[in-house]
Amino acid sequence: MAAILEDQKRKFIRRFGREPGPNDPVFFDPESPTPKSIDPCDVLASFIEAGRETSSDPVLLYAFGKTGMIVSESNMSLFSDEELREWEKAVEEGKRIVGQ
């Protein structure tokens, strides 16, 4: 996951000539003159490709892209019930899209 985020940061800097800010999208439209989020289906395609390159689960990558969170057994106590529901919903959505 860290490798994917670093790669996106490098792409952002190369495209826009500055570091991404807190309100900038992680996955952005590379054709847009300003930082703009891309369509969720395009995000999933990016996640699947990045997952292939890094052997990461595309469903978890999708959930991260959707929520901005990475939830695991070791850190789930740090999230609110609402955040955990949001994560689970994103995981289920990712599973449907990926076909798992």
Backbone torsions as a table, in degrees:
resi	resn	phi	psi	omega
1	MET	NA	-42.2	-179.5
2	ALA	-61.8	-38.0	179.6
3	ALA	-64.6	-38.6	179.1
4	ILE	-65.8	-44.1	179.8
5	LEU	-65.0	-39.8	177.6
6	GLU	-64.1	-40.7	178.5
7	ASP	-62.6	-43.8	178.7
8	GLN	-64.2	-38.3	178.6
9	LYS	-63.0	-44.4	178.2
10	ARG	-61.0	-42.8	178.8
11	LYS	-63.3	-40.1	179.4
12	PHE	-61.9	-48.9	-178.4
13	ILE	-62.1	-43.3	179.6
14	ARG	-62.8	-39.9	-176.5
15	ARG	-76.0	-44.2	-171.6
16	PHE	-108.8	-4.7	175.4
17	GLY	71.4	21.7	178.4
18	ARG	-155.9	164.9	175.4
19	GLU	-69.6	145.2	175.6
20	PRO	-69.0	143.7	177.6
21	GLY	-97.1	176.9	-176.4
22	PRO	-65.0	-22.2	179.7
23	ASN	-100.5	3.2	178.7
24	ASP	-83.9	144.7	179.3
25	PRO	-71.7	145.2	175.8
26	VAL	-70.6	-45.8	177.9
27	PHE	-107.2	116.1	-170.4
28	PHE	-125.2	162.8	176.9
29	ASP	-74.7	113.0	-176.9
30	PRO	-70.7	-12.5	179.7
31	GLU	-92.9	-13.5	-177.4
32	SER	-76.3	140.1	178.1
33	PRO	-71.6	-17.4	176.5
34	THR	-126.7	156.6	179.8
35	PRO	-60.4	118.6	-177.7
36	LYS	-139.4	133.9	178.1
37	SER	-61.0	151.1	176.6
38	ILE	-100.3	164.7	-179.9
39	ASP	-56.3	138.5	-179.5
40	PRO	-54.1	-34.1	177.7
41	CYS	-67.3	-36.9	176.0
42	ASP	-69.0	-36.2	176.4
43	VAL	-61.4	-46.1	-179.8
44	LEU	-60.5	-42.1	177.9
45	ALA	-60.4	-39.9	176.9
46	SER	-64.5	-41.0	179.4
47	PHE	-64.3	-41.7	-179.3
48	ILE	-63.6	-44.1	178.5
49	GLU	-64.4	-45.3	178.6
50	ALA	-63.4	-37.4	177.8
51	GLY	-63.0	-39.6	176.9
52	ARG	-62.0	-43.5	-177.2
53	GLU	-69.2	-30.0	-175.6
54	THR	-113.9	4.5	-177.3
55	SER	59.5	33.6	178.5
56	SER	-96.8	155.2	178.9
57	ASP	-73.9	118.1	-178.4
58	PRO	-62.3	-28.2	178.3
59	VAL	-65.5	-44.5	179.1
60	LEU	-68.3	-35.7	175.8
61	LEU	-64.5	-40.0	177.6
62	TYR	-62.4	-46.4	-179.7
63	ALA	-61.4	-39.4	176.5
64	PHE	-62.2	-47.3	-179.9
65	GLY	-61.4	-34.3	-178.5
66	LYS	-75.7	-37.6	-172.2
67	THR	-109.5	-21.5	-174.3
68	GLY	77.2	8.9	-178.7
69	MET	-117.8	152.6	169.3
70	ILE	-121.7	109.5	-176.2
71	VAL	-106.7	133.6	176.4
72	SER	-140.4	172.5	178.3
73	GLU	-57.2	-36.6	-174.7
74	SER	-77.9	-17.2	-177.9
75	ASN	-123.2	1.9	-174.2
76	MET	-63.2	-22.3	178.2
77	SER	-69.0	-14.0	-179.5
78	LEU	-83.1	-9.2	-175.8
79	PHE	-106.7	150.0	176.7
80	SER	-73.8	165.4	176.8
81	ASP	-59.5	-39.8	179.6
82	GLU	-63.4	-43.2	178.6
83	GLU	-64.3	-40.2	178.4
84	LEU	-64.7	-38.6	176.3
85	ARG	-63.9	-41.4	178.2
86	GLU	-61.4	-43.6	178.5
87	TRP	-61.7	-49.0	-179.1
88	GLU	-61.2	-39.8	178.2
89	LYS	-62.6	-42.9	179.1
90	ALA	-66.4	-38.1	177.6
91	VAL	-63.9	-45.4	179.7
92	GLU	-63.6	-40.3	177.7
93	GLU	-62.9	-44.8	177.6
94	GLY	-60.3	-41.2	178.4
95	LYS	-62.1	-42.5	178.2
96	ARG	-62.5	-44.0	-177.2
97	ILE	-67.7	-43.8	-178.7
98	VAL	-75.2	-23.5	179.7
99	GLY	90.8	32.2	178.7
100	GLN	-99.6	NA	NA
